[in-house]
Amino acid sequence: MQARCPRCASIFTTDRSGLQFCPNCGQQVDVPAFPGAPPEGSGAGWGGPSGPGAPGSSGPGPALREDTPWERRATLGLWTGFFETWKRAVFSPQLFWPTVRPDAPWMDAVLYAWILATVGGLLSIPLGALGMGSFGMQQALDSMGSLPPGTRDAIRNAVARGGVGQVIFAIVLYPLILIIWAAIQHLFCMLFGVAKNGYFATLRVLAYAASPGVFSFIPCVGHLASLYTLVLIILGLSSVQESSLGRASAAVLVPLLLVCCCAAVGVVLGAGAIAAMLSHGQ
């Protein structure tokens, strides 16, 4: 069946009804039902009748897989492809993830996430120079009332220069960090049965789920963006790896709980060691 986009008036071919994206401009189009057409989420498309979304399937699954607008940037344009992908991932994740192909080139997804990380990192530099986001450091300096003003300024400038260096270092190494993070995450995906389409599908999910990270430079808002990123990863793994939300949630949250537990144990052991040293010193 052919459908017309109300925004750009282009005509495209589809084999299903319901909400979907125009392949030309990215506008959401509500295609009316037509005789013999499978409804949205019926399992037609990727995976066939036995794929996700089919009766008895454990995942929400898509009806049609396609390249993301970013992966079609040669046709749509660099800015349009980037912005449409970001907008879908952030504001329409339940429509976006079912359309993401698990087998598309992973390098495109990593490049997309790298651009986001670069933008967020560069925007954080002027905020750090202005003292925004350095509330903790200011409190520490205020608690050292005996420090002369010149020493305070020297400490503040040194921390600011170190922050710029850390940001640049993190931007340069971001692709490697993302690949390693995806490898660790995929191990837990395998443990919980969320690895049907392989490691590179997990890598693509983590890359596109990084979309809220562009707000990471904003104090307080950055924490909310990190939490939303976790939500997007869970939704993305469930859809792209064709699994249930419960399994995807476990694969994402269990490693975080393990890290928190290890950190808590380290703090307790460190505090005990310091207490022991102080007691021996007396």
N, C-alpha and C positions, 0 to 999 in steps of 0.2 A: 504494500500500500504506500502511496505517496502522501506526505503531509507538508503543509506550508507553514513556515515560521512567521509569526505576526510581527516580528521586529525587522528582519531583513528581507522578508518576502521570498526567500529562497525555498525551493522545493527539494525535499530529501526523501529517501526511501527508508521505510521501517517495517519490521515484521511484528510489531507489538503495539499495544495501546498504552495510555497512561503518560505520566510525566517523564520526559526525557529531554536531552539537550540537543539544540540545533547544531549540526556538525560544522556549520559555516560561521555563526556568530556567538554560539554558546548560550543563547537565550533558552530558558526553560519553556518547553512546548508541551501542552496537555493534548495529546493525540486522542481523539475520540475512538471508542471501540468500533471495530468493523467486523463483518462476518468472517469467522475462521481465524481471527487474530488472537494469539495468547495474551492474556492480561499481563500487566506489569508484575514482575516477580514470579511468573508461572514456571520459570525454569528453561524457557526457550533461549537459545543463544549459547553462551559459554557453558560448556559441560553437557549440553543436550538435555533431554528429558530427565536424565538421572542426576543432573548437576544441581547446584545450590538453588534453593527456591522451589525445587520439585517436591511432590508429596513424599513425606518421610525424610526429607533432608534436614540436617541439624543446623544449617546456616541460613542467613537471610538471603544471600546470593543475588546475582544479577540476572537480568534478562538479556543484556547485550553488553559485550566488552568492546572497548575501542581505545585508541590512543588518547591520552589526555590532551587538552589544548596546548600545553607546553610542548608535548611531543609532536604536535602539528604546527609548530611555530613557523616552519618554512612556508606554510600556506596562510596561516592566520596573521602572521607578523609576530615579532619578538615580544612586544609589550602586550598585545592582545592575548597571546598564548600564555604568557606568564600570569597576567592579572586574572584571566578567566579561570586558570587552574587554582590560583590562590583563593579566589572568591568561592569557588565550588567546595574546595577542601575545608574552608573555614565556616562558611555559612550554609552549605547544603551537603554535609558529609554523608547523610543517608542516601542521597541521590548520587553523590560523587563516587563513593567506594565501589558500588556495584558495577560501575562502568570501567574501572581501572583494570587493565590487563596485567596478569601476573608474569607474563612472558615477554613484555616489551623491554627494550634496552635499558638496563639499570643505570647506565652512565647519564642518561637524560635526567632521571630522577635525582641522582646525586648532584648533578650540576644545578638543578633547580634549588635543592636544599642549600647548596654552597652559596648561591646568590643571596638567599634569604639570610643566612648566617653572616655574610659579609655586610649586608645592609644594616642588620641589627647591631653588629659589632662596631661599624663605623659611626652609627648614630649614638652609640653609648660613649664614645670618646669625648665629645663636647660636653655632655652631661657630667661626666666625671671631672672635667676641667672646671666646671662651674660649681662643683661641690654637691651636685644632686646625686643621690644614691650613695653618698659617703657619710651618712648619718652616724653609722657605727664608729667610723674613724674619728668623727668630730666629738662624739661622746668620750672616746678614749683620751683624746687630747685635753678635753675639758676636765677630766678627772686628774690630770697631771698639772695641778695648779702651779707648781713651782717652776715649770719650764718657762724660759724666757721667750718672748715673741719670735725672735729670730730662729730659735730651735723649732718652734711650732711650724713656722713657715717652711723650714727645710724638710721636716718630716712630711708635711702635707705635699710638697712638691715631689719628694722622692716616691711617695705612694702613688701620686698621679702618674709619674713617668713609668713606674712599674706596671700600673694598670693598663697604660697604652701598649706596653710591650706584651703583656699577657693577651690582650685583645688581638693584636696582630698575629701573635704566635698561634692562638686558637683558630683564627681565620685560615691561616696557611695549612694547618693540620686537620681542618674540619673534615675533608673527605675521608682521611684515614680513620679519624675518630668515629665517623658515622659507619664505616665498613666494619670496624671492630665491634661497635655497639650492636650492629645488626647480627653479627656472628654470635655474640653472647645471647642476644634476644632469641635467635633462632634455635639455640640449644634448648631453651625453655619451651619454645614452640614445639619442638620435637618431643619433649618430655610430656607435654599436655595434649599432644595430638593436633597441633595447629600448624602443620608443616606440609600440607598436601602438595603445594605448588613450589616447594623448594626455597632455598636460602634467598635467591634474588627477588622473589616475591616479598619476603620479609623486609629486605633492604629497600625496596620501592615503597612499601608502606611507611617505614620510618622516615624516608626522605620527604614524601608528600605530607605526612603528619606533622612535619616540622613547620608548617605554614604559620601557626600562631607565634612562632619564635621571633618574628619580625618585631614584636612588641616587647621582647625580653629586656630592652634597654630602659623601659619605663619603670620607675620604682613602684612596687606593689603590683602593678598590672602585669609585670613580668612573671610573678608567681602564679597568677591566675592563668596566664598563657601556658605555663608549664603544665598545670593541671589539665587544661583543655587539650594539650598535646597528648597526654596519656589517654584521654577519652578517644581522641582520633585514632591513636594506635590500636586501641582495643576494637573499635569499629572497623578499622581497616584490615586488621588481621582476621577478624571474623568473616569479612566479605571476601577479601582477596585470597586468603588461605582456605576458604570454604569450610568454616567451622562454626561452632556455636559461640555466642557471646560469653557464656560461662567459661568455656575453655580458653578463649582469648583473654578474658579478664585474669584468669589464673596465671597464664603465661606471662602477662605484663606485670602483675602486682606481686607475685611471689618473689621474683628477684629483688624488687624494691624492698620488700619486707626483710629479706635476708641481709641486704646492705644495711638497713636500719638496725637490725639486731646486732650485726658485727660492729657497727659504729658504737652502739650502746655498750657492748662488752668491752670495746677498746677504751671508752671513756672511764668505765668502772675500774678496769685494770690500771689505767694510767693514774687515776685518782688514788687508788690503793698504793701504787708505787711511790707517789709523791708523799702520801701520808707516812709511809714506812720510812722514807728518807728523812722527813722532818722529825719523826720520833727518835730515830737514831742520832740525829744531830743534837737533840736536847740531852 
